[in-house]
């Protein structure tokens, strides 16, 4: 994978993460326990939603190299599956350059 592709992936996932952070803020304001989050996969055209408990989302966000994605949306080679849960998957970036890019976004 080249630097341009890694930058595109990091940018796409960063956009989805920012959307989900706003969703999480709204969920907290309404004192809800879970909601539908946007899949944070590398596919800019992805429109999948994943139902995730707010507590789980916040735990994943503590590590900036981890993302919540829809089942089957992981990409071997630049990320690994950390955990499969009911209806969603938690992944982590593998390459040093990609890990640095997602931390900075």
N, C-alpha and C positions, 0 to 999 in steps of 0.2 A: 504494500500500500504506500502510495507516495504522499508527500506533505500536503498537496492540494486536496486530496481525498480525505485525509485526516482532518484538515481544517474545515471542510464541508460537514463532516460528521460531527465534529465538536460544535460547530455553529448551529446545526439543526437540533441537536440534543439540548443545547443551551436555550434555544427558543422554547422548546417544549417544557423544559424545566422551569423557566420563568412563568409560563402560563400556569403550571401546576402550583407554583408558589403562591400565586394570586388566588387560586382555587382553595388552597390550604388556609390562607388567611380568612377567606369568606366562611369556610367550614368552621373555623375556630370562633368567629363572631357569632355564628348561629348555634354554637355549642353542639355540633353534630359529631358523631364518632367516625363515620366513613362517608365517602363520596366517590364519584367517578372522576378519575384523573385522566389526562391525556397520555397516551403511550409515548414514552420518551426514547423511542428507537431512532435509528439513523435515517430512516426513510422520511424525507420531507413531505411526502404525499400521504403519510399514514394518518388515518382518522379514527383509529381504534381508541376505545375508552376502557379503562380498567378500574374495577371497584377495589379500593384499597382502604383499610382502616387508617385514619389520620395518624395514629401513633406509629404505624409501620412506615408510612410515608416520611414522617419526621426522622425516624431512625435511619432510613436509607439516605436521606439528605445530609446526615451528619458526616458522611464520607462523600466528598465531591466527585469521586470517580465511579460512584454507583448510580444506577438508574433503574426505574421501574418501567417495564415494557410488557406488552401483551405476549402471551405464550406463543412461542415460535418465531418471534421477531429478533432473536439474538443472531449475531453475525460472528461466526467462528473466525478466528484469526486476529481480531482486534478487541474482543471482549470475551469474558467467561461468565458462565452462569454461576451465581453465588447461591441462589436459592430459588426453588420453584414453589409457589404458593397456589392456593386455589384461585385460578383465574388470572394470575399474573406471574411474572418472573423478575427477579432482581439480578442485574448483571453488573459487572465491573470491567472497566477498560484495562487492557493489557499492556499496550505499548507505552514506553516512557513518554514519547512525544505526545501521544493522544491524552495520556493522563495529565500531562502538564497543560495542554490546551483546555481541557474541560475544567481544570482547577481555576484557570484564569478567566473563564467566561462567566 
